[in-house]
Amino acid sequence: MRLAVNIDHIATIREARKTDEPDPVAAAMICELAGAQGITVHLRGDRRHIQDRDVEILRKVVTTHLNVEMAATTEMVRIAQTIKPHQVTLVPERKDEVTTEGGLDVVLHSGNVEKMARQLLDARIDVSIFVDPDLEQVRHCHKIGAPKIEINTGKFADAWRDGANWHPPLEKIALAARAAKKMGLAVLAGHGLTYRNIDAIAAIVEIEELNIGHSIISRASLVGLDAAVREMVALMRNPRPVTPPPR
């Protein structure tokens, strides 16, 4: 299982002062040196953190795999066609959301998503779609020709954090991952994953890659980015027995 580190919040700190530090490019290099096998950024329509120039430079310096999350819009697809990241993950996006709130509704927006995905694939950019662990959504991703999906682990993470029963959302993730794998889709996952809940997700063998950002950057603010990435890589390689969090 691979780890792709989302470095959006390095840019969040920078943009809080509208200055030039900390530099997301420097953060990406540290993550790779520490063992990350991919770098993820979300180029939002409002450019609240990552900027176009960041993506341009990251494409030149990232030596592993650059994944750019973006809305399924003509503007974003044109940017991707110009910069040509290794991968684009199509995600839903609302201006007033703090972070991505759920998976992209491929069933409802299948026509537009298929059109955007096809344009990206024609530009030789790999495509993933961020979806909730719902079998109908997974089937539609396969139907429109997406080669990869990223399963939203948000509800599992919320249940774990709140001390609720996290087994049902975990089973939905596992079921969706198995179904997607049988359809020939590559399976990724992410959203809300932390050092405390990673073991249950890392144990799902169908999942090839995890996208983790906030938890790693938060820990890095205390222990350093290199150490934070190395700790997460070690946990993913050697999952601990799954135990519920204390109530």
Secondary structure as a PSIPRED ss2 file (coil, helix, strand):
# PSIPRED VFORMAT (PSIPRED V4.0)

   1 M C   1.000  0.000  0.000
   2 R E   0.000  0.000  1.000
   3 L E   0.000  0.000  1.000
   4 A E   0.000  0.000  1.000
   5 V E   0.000  0.000  1.000
   6 N E   0.000  0.000  1.000
   7 I C   1.000  0.000  0.000
   8 D H   0.000  1.000  0.000
   9 H H   0.000  1.000  0.000
  10 I H   0.000  1.000  0.000
  11 A H   0.000  1.000  0.000
  12 T H   0.000  1.000  0.000
  13 I H   0.000  1.000  0.000
  14 R H   0.000  1.000  0.000
  15 E H   0.000  1.000  0.000
  16 A H   0.000  1.000  0.000
  17 R H   0.000  1.000  0.000
  18 K C   1.000  0.000  0.000
  19 T C   1.000  0.000  0.000
  20 D C   1.000  0.000  0.000
  21 E C   1.000  0.000  0.000
  22 P C   1.000  0.000  0.000
  23 D C   1.000  0.000  0.000
  24 P H   0.000  1.000  0.000
  25 V H   0.000  1.000  0.000
  26 A H   0.000  1.000  0.000
  27 A H   0.000  1.000  0.000
  28 A H   0.000  1.000  0.000
  29 M H   0.000  1.000  0.000
  30 I H   0.000  1.000  0.000
  31 C H   0.000  1.000  0.000
  32 E H   0.000  1.000  0.000
  33 L H   0.000  1.000  0.000
  34 A C   1.000  0.000  0.000
  35 G C   1.000  0.000  0.000
  36 A C   1.000  0.000  0.000
  37 Q C   1.000  0.000  0.000
  38 G E   0.000  0.000  1.000
  39 I E   0.000  0.000  1.000
  40 T E   0.000  0.000  1.000
  41 V E   0.000  0.000  1.000
  42 H E   0.000  0.000  1.000
  43 L C   1.000  0.000  0.000
  44 R C   1.000  0.000  0.000
  45 G C   1.000  0.000  0.000
  46 D C   1.000  0.000  0.000
  47 R C   1.000  0.000  0.000
  48 R C   1.000  0.000  0.000
  49 H C   1.000  0.000  0.000
  50 I C   1.000  0.000  0.000
  51 Q C   1.000  0.000  0.000
  52 D H   0.000  1.000  0.000
  53 R H   0.000  1.000  0.000
  54 D H   0.000  1.000  0.000
  55 V H   0.000  1.000  0.000
  56 E H   0.000  1.000  0.000
  57 I H   0.000  1.000  0.000
  58 L H   0.000  1.000  0.000
  59 R H   0.000  1.000  0.000
  60 K H   0.000  1.000  0.000
  61 V H   0.000  1.000  0.000
  62 V C   1.000  0.000  0.000
  63 T C   1.000  0.000  0.000
  64 T C   1.000  0.000  0.000
  65 H C   1.000  0.000  0.000
  66 L E   0.000  0.000  1.000
  67 N E   0.000  0.000  1.000
  68 V E   0.000  0.000  1.000
  69 E E   0.000  0.000  1.000
  70 M E   0.000  0.000  1.000
  71 A C   1.000  0.000  0.000
  72 A C   1.000  0.000  0.000
  73 T C   1.000  0.000  0.000
  74 T H   0.000  1.000  0.000
  75 E H   0.000  1.000  0.000
  76 M H   0.000  1.000  0.000
  77 V H   0.000  1.000  0.000
  78 R H   0.000  1.000  0.000
  79 I H   0.000  1.000  0.000
  80 A H   0.000  1.000  0.000
  81 Q H   0.000  1.000  0.000
  82 T H   0.000  1.000  0.000
  83 I H   0.000  1.000  0.000
  84 K C   1.000  0.000  0.000
  85 P C   1.000  0.000  0.000
  86 H C   1.000  0.000  0.000
  87 Q E   0.000  0.000  1.000
  88 V E   0.000  0.000  1.000
  89 T E   0.000  0.000  1.000
  90 L E   0.000  0.000  1.000
  91 V C   1.000  0.000  0.000
  92 P C   1.000  0.000  0.000
  93 E C   1.000  0.000  0.000
  94 R C   1.000  0.000  0.000
  95 K C   1.000  0.000  0.000
  96 D C   1.000  0.000  0.000
  97 E C   1.000  0.000  0.000
  98 V C   1.000  0.000  0.000
  99 T C   1.000  0.000  0.000
 100 T C   1.000  0.000  0.000
 101 E C   1.000  0.000  0.000
 102 G C   1.000  0.000  0.000
 103 G C   1.000  0.000  0.000
 104 L C   1.000  0.000  0.000
 105 D C   1.000  0.000  0.000
 106 V C   1.000  0.000  0.000
 107 V C   1.000  0.000  0.000
 108 L C   1.000  0.000  0.000
 109 H C   1.000  0.000  0.000
 110 S H   0.000  1.000  0.000
 111 G H   0.000  1.000  0.000
 112 N H   0.000  1.000  0.000
 113 V H   0.000  1.000  0.000
 114 E H   0.000  1.000  0.000
 115 K H   0.000  1.000  0.000
 116 M H   0.000  1.000  0.000
 117 A H   0.000  1.000  0.000
 118 R H   0.000  1.000  0.000
 119 Q H   0.000  1.000  0.000
 120 L H   0.000  1.000  0.000
 121 L H   0.000  1.000  0.000
 122 D H   0.000  1.000  0.000
 123 A C   1.000  0.000  0.000
 124 R C   1.000  0.000  0.000
 125 I C   1.000  0.000  0.000
 126 D E   0.000  0.000  1.000
 127 V E   0.000  0.000  1.000
 128 S E   0.000  0.000  1.000
 129 I E   0.000  0.000  1.000
 130 F E   0.000  0.000  1.000
 131 V E   0.000  0.000  1.000
 132 D C   1.000  0.000  0.000
 133 P C   1.000  0.000  0.000
 134 D C   1.000  0.000  0.000
 135 L H   0.000  1.000  0.000
 136 E H   0.000  1.000  0.000
 137 Q H   0.000  1.000  0.000
 138 V H   0.000  1.000  0.000
 139 R H   0.000  1.000  0.000
 140 H H   0.000  1.000  0.000
 141 C H   0.000  1.000  0.000
 142 H H   0.000  1.000  0.000
 143 K H   0.000  1.000  0.000
 144 I C   1.000  0.000  0.000
 145 G C   1.000  0.000  0.000
 146 A C   1.000  0.000  0.000
 147 P C   1.000  0.000  0.000
 148 K E   0.000  0.000  1.000
 149 I E   0.000  0.000  1.000
 150 E E   0.000  0.000  1.000
 151 I E   0.000  0.000  1.000
 152 N E   0.000  0.000  1.000
 153 T C   1.000  0.000  0.000
 154 G H   0.000  1.000  0.000
 155 K H   0.000  1.000  0.000
 156 F H   0.000  1.000  0.000
 157 A H   0.000  1.000  0.000
 158 D H   0.000  1.000  0.000
 159 A H   0.000  1.000  0.000
 160 W H   0.000  1.000  0.000
 161 R H   0.000  1.000  0.000
 162 D H   0.000  1.000  0.000
 163 G C   1.000  0.000  0.000
 164 A C   1.000  0.000  0.000
 165 N C   1.000  0.000  0.000
 166 W C   1.000  0.000  0.000
 167 H H   0.000  1.000  0.000
 168 P H   0.000  1.000  0.000
 169 P H   0.000  1.000  0.000
 170 L H   0.000  1.000  0.000
 171 E H   0.000  1.000  0.000
 172 K H   0.000  1.000  0.000
 173 I H   0.000  1.000  0.000
 174 A H   0.000  1.000  0.000
 175 L H   0.000  1.000  0.000
 176 A H   0.000  1.000  0.000
 177 A H   0.000  1.000  0.000
 178 R H   0.000  1.000  0.000
 179 A H   0.000  1.000  0.000
 180 A H   0.000  1.000  0.000
 181 K H   0.000  1.000  0.000
 182 K H   0.000  1.000  0.000
 183 M C   1.000  0.000  0.000
 184 G C   1.000  0.000  0.000
 185 L C   1.000  0.000  0.000
 186 A E   0.000  0.000  1.000
 187 V E   0.000  0.000  1.000
 188 L E   0.000  0.000  1.000
 189 A E   0.000  0.000  1.000
 190 G E   0.000  0.000  1.000
 191 H C   1.000  0.000  0.000
 192 G C   1.000  0.000  0.000
 193 L C   1.000  0.000  0.000
 194 T C   1.000  0.000  0.000
 195 Y C   1.000  0.000  0.000
 196 R C   1.000  0.000  0.000
 197 N C   1.000  0.000  0.000
 198 I H   0.000  1.000  0.000
 199 D H   0.000  1.000  0.000
 200 A H   0.000  1.000  0.000
 201 I H   0.000  1.000  0.000
 202 A H   0.000  1.000  0.000
 203 A C   1.000  0.000  0.000
 204 I C   1.000  0.000  0.000
 205 V C   1.000  0.000  0.000
 206 E C   1.000  0.000  0.000
 207 I C   1.000  0.000  0.000
 208 E C   1.000  0.000  0.000
 209 E E   0.000  0.000  1.000
 210 L E   0.000  0.000  1.000
 211 N E   0.000  0.000  1.000
 212 I E   0.000  0.000  1.000
 213 G C   1.000  0.000  0.000
 214 H H   0.000  1.000  0.000
 215 S H   0.000  1.000  0.000
 216 I H   0.000  1.000  0.000
 217 I H   0.000  1.000  0.000
 218 S H   0.000  1.000  0.000
 219 R H   0.000  1.000  0.000
 220 A H   0.000  1.000  0.000
 221 S H   0.000  1.000  0.000
 222 L H   0.000  1.000  0.000
 223 V H   0.000  1.000  0.000
 224 G C   1.000  0.000  0.000
 225 L H   0.000  1.000  0.000
 226 D H   0.000  1.000  0.000
 227 A H   0.000  1.000  0.000
 228 A H   0.000  1.000  0.000
 229 V H   0.000  1.000  0.000
 230 R H   0.000  1.000  0.000
 231 E H   0.000  1.000  0.000
 232 M H   0.000  1.000  0.000
 233 V H   0.000  1.000  0.000
 234 A H   0.000  1.000  0.000
 235 L H   0.000  1.000  0.000
 236 M H   0.000  1.000  0.000
 237 R H   0.000  1.000  0.000
 238 N C   1.000  0.000  0.000
 239 P C   1.000  0.000  0.000
 240 R C   1.000  0.000  0.000
 241 P C   1.000  0.000  0.000
 242 V C   1.000  0.000  0.000
 243 T C   1.000  0.000  0.000
 244 P C   1.000  0.000  0.000
 245 P C   1.000  0.000  0.000
 246 P C   1.000  0.000  0.000
 247 R C   1.000  0.000  0.000
